[in-house]
Amino acid sequence: MYRYAAWLCRDKAIAEDVVQEALLRAWKSLDALREDAAAKQWLLTIVRRENARYFERRRLETVDIDNLTASQAALIAEAPDEEINDLREAIFELDDDYREPLVLQVLMGYSTSEIGELMGLKQGAVLTRLHRARLKLKDSAARE
């Protein structure tokens, strides 16, 4: 749940909040879960909806990078693996319609039919979005 939330909102602290709220919401509506086998998909759907609620409710704070403290500036100056960073940036730049099924398949291990159920799409639409997401990633890699 946390990994999925982190990829959706692109922020670890927000992902923690989203997962916490999703777990509270799931606990309160546990009787709505009809089949134990569907629990994973049910929880991820709650995470997805809670992520949307989070961004509907909150205006994110902006930070003036010219006025950072030394410790904050050091965090920004960190030099992680450039290839991984480039891939993350390329994935983050994808539209939500393409990023979400890609993350569900590659990181979460869902099949295309499971992704379709989670997102309310037909399997063919999921396959199309996955194909286009990969094409967009290849295009961004070729441009660099």
C-alpha positions as CSV (number, residue, x, y, z in Angstrom):
1,M,0.0,0.0,0.0
2,Y,2.8,2.4,0.9
3,R,4.8,1.7,-2.2
4,Y,1.7,2.3,-4.4
5,A,0.9,5.5,-2.5
6,A,4.4,6.8,-2.8
7,W,4.4,6.3,-6.6
8,L,1.0,8.0,-6.8
9,C,1.8,11.1,-4.8
10,R,5.6,11.2,-5.3
11,D,6.2,12.1,-1.7
12,K,7.1,9.8,1.2
13,A,5.5,11.8,3.9
14,I,2.3,12.3,2.0
15,A,2.3,8.6,1.1
16,E,2.4,7.8,4.8
17,D,-0.6,10.0,5.5
18,V,-2.5,8.6,2.6
19,V,-1.8,5.0,3.8
20,Q,-2.8,5.8,7.3
21,E,-6.1,7.4,6.2
22,A,-6.7,4.5,3.8
23,L,-6.2,2.0,6.6
24,L,-8.6,3.9,8.9
25,R,-11.2,4.1,6.1
26,A,-10.7,0.3,5.4
27,W,-11.1,-0.5,9.1
28,K,-14.3,1.5,9.3
29,S,-15.8,-0.2,6.2
30,L,-14.4,-3.7,6.7
31,D,-17.9,-5.2,6.5
32,A,-18.0,-3.9,2.8
33,L,-15.3,-6.4,1.8
34,R,-17.3,-9.3,0.4
35,E,-14.5,-11.7,-0.5
36,D,-11.2,-12.2,1.3
37,A,-9.4,-12.8,-2.0
38,A,-10.3,-9.3,-3.2
39,A,-8.7,-7.6,-0.1
40,K,-5.5,-6.5,-1.9
41,Q,-7.4,-4.8,-4.7
42,W,-9.9,-3.4,-2.3
43,L,-7.2,-1.8,-0.2
44,L,-5.3,-0.4,-3.2
45,T,-8.6,1.1,-4.5
46,I,-9.0,2.8,-1.1
47,V,-5.4,4.1,-1.3
48,R,-6.0,5.5,-4.8
49,R,-9.2,7.3,-3.7
50,E,-7.6,8.5,-0.5
51,N,-4.8,10.0,-2.5
52,A,-7.3,11.9,-4.6
53,R,-9.0,13.1,-1.5
54,Y,-5.7,14.2,0.0
55,F,-4.9,16.5,-2.9
56,E,-8.5,17.8,-3.1
57,R,-8.3,18.9,0.6
58,R,-4.8,20.3,0.7
59,R,-2.8,23.0,-1.0
60,L,0.8,22.0,-1.0
61,E,3.4,24.3,0.6
62,T,5.9,25.9,-1.7
63,V,9.5,26.4,-0.5
64,D,11.7,29.3,-1.6
65,I,15.0,27.5,-2.5
66,D,16.9,30.7,-2.1
67,N,16.1,30.8,1.6
68,L,17.0,27.2,2.6
69,T,19.0,26.4,5.7
70,A,22.3,24.6,5.3
71,S,20.8,21.2,6.2
72,Q,18.0,21.6,3.7
73,A,20.3,22.7,1.0
74,A,22.5,19.6,1.6
75,L,19.5,17.4,1.0
76,I,18.9,19.0,-2.4
77,A,22.6,18.8,-3.3
78,E,22.7,15.0,-2.8
79,A,23.8,13.2,-5.9
80,P,22.0,9.9,-6.2
81,D,22.4,7.4,-9.1
82,E,21.6,9.5,-12.2
83,E,20.1,6.6,-14.2
84,I,17.6,5.8,-11.5
85,N,16.9,9.5,-11.1
86,D,16.3,9.9,-14.8
87,L,14.0,6.9,-14.9
88,R,12.0,8.2,-11.9
89,E,11.7,11.6,-13.5
90,A,10.5,10.1,-16.8
91,I,7.9,8.1,-14.9
92,F,6.8,11.1,-12.9
93,E,6.4,13.1,-16.1
94,L,3.9,10.6,-17.5
95,D,0.3,11.5,-17.4
96,D,-1.6,9.7,-14.5
97,D,-3.5,7.6,-17.1
98,Y,-0.2,6.1,-18.2
99,R,1.9,6.2,-15.0
100,E,-0.7,4.4,-12.8
101,P,-1.1,1.2,-14.8
102,L,2.7,1.1,-15.4
103,V,3.4,1.3,-11.6
104,L,0.7,-1.3,-10.8
105,Q,2.2,-3.7,-13.3
106,V,5.9,-3.2,-12.9
107,L,6.2,-2.4,-9.2
108,M,3.1,-4.0,-7.7
109,G,3.1,-7.1,-10.0
110,Y,-0.6,-6.8,-11.0
111,S,-1.8,-8.5,-14.2
112,T,-3.5,-6.4,-16.8
113,S,-6.9,-7.9,-15.9
114,E,-6.4,-6.9,-12.2
115,I,-5.3,-3.4,-13.3
116,G,-8.4,-3.1,-15.4
117,E,-10.6,-4.0,-12.4
118,L,-8.8,-1.6,-10.1
119,M,-9.0,1.3,-12.6
120,G,-12.4,0.5,-14.0
121,L,-11.0,-0.2,-17.5
122,K,-11.2,-3.0,-20.0
123,Q,-8.1,-5.1,-20.4
124,G,-7.5,-3.8,-23.9
125,A,-7.5,-0.2,-22.6
126,V,-4.9,-1.2,-19.9
127,L,-2.7,-2.8,-22.6
128,T,-2.9,0.3,-24.7
129,R,-2.0,2.5,-21.8
130,L,0.9,0.3,-20.8
131,H,2.2,0.2,-24.4
132,R,2.0,4.0,-24.7
133,A,3.6,4.5,-21.3
134,R,6.6,2.4,-22.4
135,L,6.8,4.3,-25.7
136,K,6.8,7.6,-23.9
137,L,9.6,6.4,-21.6
138,K,11.6,5.3,-24.6
139,D,11.1,8.6,-26.3
140,S,12.2,10.5,-23.2
141,A,15.3,8.3,-22.9
142,A,16.1,8.9,-26.6
143,R,15.9,12.7,-26.1
144,E,18.5,12.6,-23.3
